[in-house]
Amino acid sequence: MPERSEAAVVALFEADNGDGVLAALSGLSDDVRVPAWEALRRRLCAVLGPEQRQGLTDQAWSERIRTRALLALAVGPVDVAKRVGSYVYLHPPATDVERVLASRTREWREAFTEATLHAEAAETEVGLFGPLWWDIWRRLRHLERAGALRPDGTSPHYLVLMVRGLLFSDSIVGAIGADPELAERSIWSLFEPAPVVQKALLGSERYWNPGNTWRVALVRLALTGILDRQRLADAAAVAAEDGRMKRNHRSWYRRIPQMLADPDLLPQVPDHGPPPPGNQLRRPS
């Protein structure tokens, strides 16, 4: 396929031609990506409002967002997710994202993964994202399994996204049970000192549904045999005495062996009626 020029890439964007973007990728060199990003940066980074959607059908609007996302991934820098937002990998079909990522160099994908995880984990207004954290986690996990991205599953930023994402699933226990690789690998890194990870874990205790916090979930996972019970007790005991952590962080871990020894300390799950409310910010009564 002949080399695509910067002008041709811009024309695809202006035509809302997402399929054309994909078709152009095999002939898109890095010499074209950089000037194309500079030409499109302001428009790709702009926040779309109701005025941009006016007169468009739902399908047309979806195609416009898809085209923007694909182009941002195709020509953007490694921190494109921080500049453009999560829609660069959330909105398009997963196969489209995989094809776009496959067109970038290995070095770019590694740097993009690191920058994206950092940007998402640095978000301080956790409650404002709500269930979007579950969407973000599932898409990143899918891209990881597909080999499109290769994050370090034990890194603090990865763990923060896992903590937040599964917190907004229907059940942390159910989500980990459906993804046993997490129980074998990433779960145990939650016991290593990393302030951003401990802050995320404690956050679930302070203001989330008390029946679906991470501490409760870890104990339930051990009681059901998904996690090794003795290993969990030992890891929690070591973390509770780790002087590299803050005192309140160590206290969070100290409660785990107590609940393992006395499961009656766990929040009671109703055996009838509607399910308990999902994770949400508690409102003062």
C-alpha positions as CSV (number, residue, x, y, z in Angstrom):
1,M,0.0,0.0,0.0
2,P,1.4,3.4,-0.9
3,E,2.6,5.7,1.9
4,R,-0.2,7.9,3.4
5,S,0.6,11.6,3.7
6,E,-0.3,13.9,6.6
7,A,-2.9,15.5,4.5
8,A,-4.5,12.2,3.7
9,V,-4.7,11.3,7.4
10,V,-6.3,14.6,8.2
11,A,-8.8,14.1,5.4
12,L,-9.8,10.7,6.9
13,F,-10.5,12.5,10.2
14,E,-12.5,15.2,8.7
15,A,-14.6,12.6,6.8
16,D,-15.3,10.7,10.0
17,N,-13.8,7.7,8.2
18,G,-12.9,5.2,10.9
19,D,-12.6,2.3,8.5
20,G,-10.3,4.4,6.4
21,V,-8.1,5.1,9.4
22,L,-7.7,1.3,9.9
23,A,-7.0,0.7,6.2
24,A,-4.3,3.4,6.2
25,L,-2.4,2.0,9.1
26,S,-0.2,-0.4,7.2
27,G,1.1,2.4,5.1
28,L,1.5,4.9,8.0
29,S,5.1,5.7,8.9
30,D,6.3,7.5,12.1
31,D,7.4,10.3,9.8
32,V,3.7,10.9,9.1
33,R,2.3,10.2,12.5
34,V,4.1,13.1,14.2
35,P,3.0,15.9,11.9
36,A,-0.5,14.4,11.7
37,W,-0.8,14.5,15.5
38,E,0.4,18.2,15.5
39,A,-2.2,19.0,12.8
40,L,-5.0,17.2,14.7
41,R,-4.0,17.6,18.3
42,R,-6.3,20.5,19.2
43,R,-9.3,18.9,17.7
44,L,-8.6,15.4,19.1
45,C,-8.0,16.8,22.6
46,A,-11.1,19.0,22.5
47,V,-14.0,18.0,24.8
48,L,-17.1,17.3,22.7
49,G,-20.3,18.8,23.8
50,P,-24.0,18.8,22.8
51,E,-23.3,21.3,20.0
52,Q,-21.0,18.8,18.2
53,R,-23.6,16.1,18.5
54,Q,-26.5,18.2,17.2
55,G,-28.1,16.8,14.1
56,L,-26.3,13.4,14.4
57,T,-28.0,10.1,14.9
58,D,-26.7,7.8,17.6
59,Q,-24.8,5.7,15.1
60,A,-23.2,8.7,13.4
61,W,-22.2,10.1,16.8
62,S,-20.7,6.7,17.8
63,E,-18.8,6.6,14.5
64,R,-17.4,10.1,15.1
65,I,-16.1,9.1,18.6
66,R,-14.7,5.9,17.2
67,T,-12.8,7.8,14.4
68,R,-11.3,10.2,16.9
69,A,-10.2,7.4,19.2
70,L,-8.6,5.4,16.5
71,L,-6.8,8.4,15.1
72,A,-5.6,9.4,18.5
73,L,-4.1,6.0,19.0
74,A,-2.7,5.8,15.5
75,V,-0.8,9.1,15.5
76,G,-0.7,10.3,19.1
77,P,2.2,10.3,21.6
78,V,2.7,7.8,24.4
79,D,0.7,9.9,26.8
80,V,-2.3,10.2,24.5
81,A,-4.7,8.7,27.0
82,K,-3.8,11.4,29.5
83,R,-4.4,14.1,26.8
84,V,-7.5,12.7,25.1
85,G,-9.1,10.5,27.8
86,S,-10.0,6.9,28.4
87,Y,-12.2,6.8,25.3
88,V,-9.0,6.1,23.1
89,Y,-9.1,2.5,24.3
90,L,-12.6,2.2,25.7
91,H,-14.9,3.3,22.9
92,P,-13.8,1.5,19.7
93,P,-14.3,-2.3,19.4
94,A,-11.4,-4.1,21.0
95,T,-10.3,-5.6,17.7
96,D,-9.9,-2.1,16.3
97,V,-7.8,-1.0,19.2
98,E,-5.7,-4.1,18.8
99,R,-5.1,-3.4,15.1
100,V,-4.1,0.2,15.9
101,L,-1.8,-0.8,18.7
102,A,-0.2,-3.4,16.5
103,S,0.7,-0.7,14.0
104,R,2.8,1.1,16.7
105,T,6.3,0.1,17.6
106,R,7.0,-2.2,20.6
107,E,8.8,0.7,22.3
108,W,5.8,3.0,21.8
109,R,3.3,0.3,23.2
110,E,5.5,-0.2,26.3
111,A,5.7,3.5,27.0
112,F,2.0,4.0,26.2
113,T,1.1,1.2,28.7
114,E,3.2,2.8,31.4
115,A,1.8,6.3,30.7
116,T,-1.8,5.1,30.6
117,L,-1.6,3.2,33.8
118,H,0.0,6.1,35.5
119,A,-2.6,8.6,34.3
120,E,-5.5,6.4,35.4
121,A,-4.0,5.6,38.8
122,A,-3.2,9.2,39.5
123,E,-6.9,10.1,39.3
124,T,-7.9,11.4,42.8
125,E,-11.7,11.8,42.3
126,V,-12.4,8.1,42.4
127,G,-16.1,8.4,43.1
128,L,-16.7,10.6,40.0
129,F,-15.6,7.8,37.7
130,G,-18.0,5.3,39.3
131,P,-18.6,2.1,37.2
132,L,-16.3,3.5,34.5
133,W,-13.4,2.0,36.6
134,W,-14.8,-1.5,35.8
135,D,-15.0,-0.7,32.1
136,I,-11.4,0.7,32.2
137,W,-10.1,-2.4,34.0
138,R,-11.9,-4.9,31.7
139,R,-10.6,-3.2,28.5
140,L,-7.1,-3.1,29.8
141,R,-7.2,-6.7,31.0
142,H,-8.6,-7.7,27.6
143,L,-5.8,-6.0,25.8
144,E,-3.3,-7.6,28.1
145,R,-4.7,-11.0,27.5
146,A,-4.7,-10.4,23.8
147,G,-1.0,-9.4,23.9
148,A,-1.7,-5.9,22.6
149,L,-0.4,-4.5,25.8
150,R,2.1,-6.1,28.2
151,P,1.8,-4.3,31.6
152,D,3.7,-5.4,34.7
153,G,0.9,-7.1,36.6
154,T,2.7,-6.5,39.9
155,S,3.4,-2.7,39.4
156,P,1.7,-0.3,41.8
157,H,-0.3,1.5,39.0
158,Y,-1.6,-1.7,37.6
159,L,-2.7,-2.8,41.1
160,V,-4.5,0.5,41.7
161,L,-6.5,0.0,38.5
162,M,-7.2,-3.6,39.6
163,V,-8.4,-2.5,43.0
164,R,-10.6,0.3,41.7
165,G,-11.9,-1.8,38.7
166,L,-12.9,-4.8,40.7
167,L,-14.4,-2.6,43.4
168,F,-17.0,-1.6,40.9
169,S,-17.7,-5.1,39.7
170,D,-20.8,-6.9,41.0
171,S,-18.5,-8.8,43.3
172,I,-14.7,-8.7,43.9
173,V,-14.9,-12.4,44.9
174,G,-16.7,-13.3,41.7
175,A,-14.4,-11.2,39.4
176,I,-11.3,-12.8,40.8
177,G,-12.9,-16.3,40.7
178,A,-13.5,-15.7,37.0
179,D,-9.9,-14.5,36.4
180,P,-7.7,-17.0,38.3
181,E,-4.5,-15.6,37.0
182,L,-5.0,-12.6,39.3
183,A,-5.3,-14.9,42.3
184,E,-2.0,-16.6,41.3
185,R,-0.1,-13.4,40.5
186,S,-1.3,-9.9,41.2
187,I,-3.2,-10.4,44.4
188,W,0.0,-11.2,46.4
189,S,1.6,-7.9,45.3
190,L,-1.1,-6.1,47.3
191,F,0.9,-7.0,50.4
192,E,4.1,-5.2,49.2
193,P,4.6,-1.6,50.4
194,A,3.4,0.9,47.8
195,P,1.6,4.0,49.2
196,V,-0.8,4.4,46.2
197,V,-1.9,0.7,46.5
198,Q,-2.5,0.9,50.3
199,K,-4.4,4.2,49.8
200,A,-6.7,2.5,47.2
201,L,-7.2,-0.5,49.6
202,L,-8.1,1.7,52.5
203,G,-10.4,3.9,50.4
204,S,-12.6,0.9,49.9
205,E,-13.0,0.6,53.7
206,R,-13.8,4.2,54.3
207,Y,-16.6,4.9,51.9
208,W,-17.6,1.9,49.8
209,N,-20.2,-0.8,50.4
210,P,-18.8,-2.7,53.5
211,G,-19.9,-6.0,52.1
212,N,-17.7,-5.7,49.0
213,T,-14.5,-4.2,50.2
214,W,-11.1,-5.7,49.3
215,R,-10.3,-6.8,52.8
216,V,-13.6,-8.7,53.1
217,A,-13.1,-10.1,49.6
218,L,-9.6,-11.4,50.3
219,V,-10.9,-13.3,53.4
220,R,-13.8,-14.7,51.5
221,L,-11.5,-15.8,48.7
222,A,-9.4,-17.7,51.2
223,L,-12.4,-19.3,52.9
224,T,-13.7,-20.6,49.5
225,G,-10.3,-22.0,48.6
226,I,-9.5,-19.6,45.7
227,L,-6.6,-18.1,47.7
228,D,-4.4,-20.2,50.0
229,R,-5.7,-19.5,53.5
230,Q,-2.3,-19.9,55.3
231,R,-0.5,-17.9,52.7
232,L,-3.0,-15.0,53.0
233,A,-2.7,-15.1,56.8
234,D,1.1,-15.1,56.6
235,A,1.2,-12.3,54.0
236,A,-1.1,-10.1,56.0
237,A,0.9,-10.7,59.2
238,V,4.1,-9.7,57.5
239,A,2.5,-6.6,56.0
240,A,1.0,-5.6,59.4
241,E,4.6,-5.5,60.8
242,D,6.3,-3.9,57.8
243,G,7.8,-0.6,59.0
244,R,8.0,0.7,55.5
245,M,4.2,1.2,55.6
246,K,2.2,3.9,57.5
247,R,0.6,2.8,60.8
248,N,-2.9,3.0,59.5
249,H,-1.9,0.9,56.4
250,R,-0.4,-1.8,58.7
251,S,-3.6,-1.8,60.7
252,W,-5.6,-2.6,57.6
253,Y,-3.7,-5.8,57.1
254,R,-3.8,-6.7,60.8
255,R,-7.5,-7.3,60.6
256,I,-7.3,-10.0,57.9
257,P,-5.9,-12.8,60.1
258,Q,-8.5,-12.0,62.7
259,M,-11.4,-12.4,60.2
260,L,-9.8,-15.6,58.9
261,A,-9.7,-17.0,62.4
262,D,-13.3,-15.8,63.2
263,P,-15.4,-15.6,60.0
264,D,-18.3,-14.3,62.1
265,L,-16.5,-11.0,62.0
266,L,-17.3,-10.7,58.3
267,P,-20.3,-8.6,57.2
268,Q,-23.4,-10.8,56.9
269,V,-24.8,-11.3,53.4
270,P,-28.6,-11.5,53.4
271,D,-29.9,-14.9,52.3
272,H,-33.1,-13.4,50.7
273,G,-34.4,-10.2,49.2
274,P,-32.7,-7.9,46.7
275,P,-28.9,-7.9,46.5
276,P,-27.0,-5.3,48.5
277,P,-26.3,-2.0,46.8
278,G,-23.2,-1.8,44.7
279,N,-20.2,0.3,45.5
280,Q,-21.2,3.9,45.8
281,L,-20.2,6.9,47.8
282,R,-21.9,6.9,51.2
283,R,-24.2,9.9,51.7
284,P,-24.5,11.4,55.2
285,S,-27.8,10.6,56.8
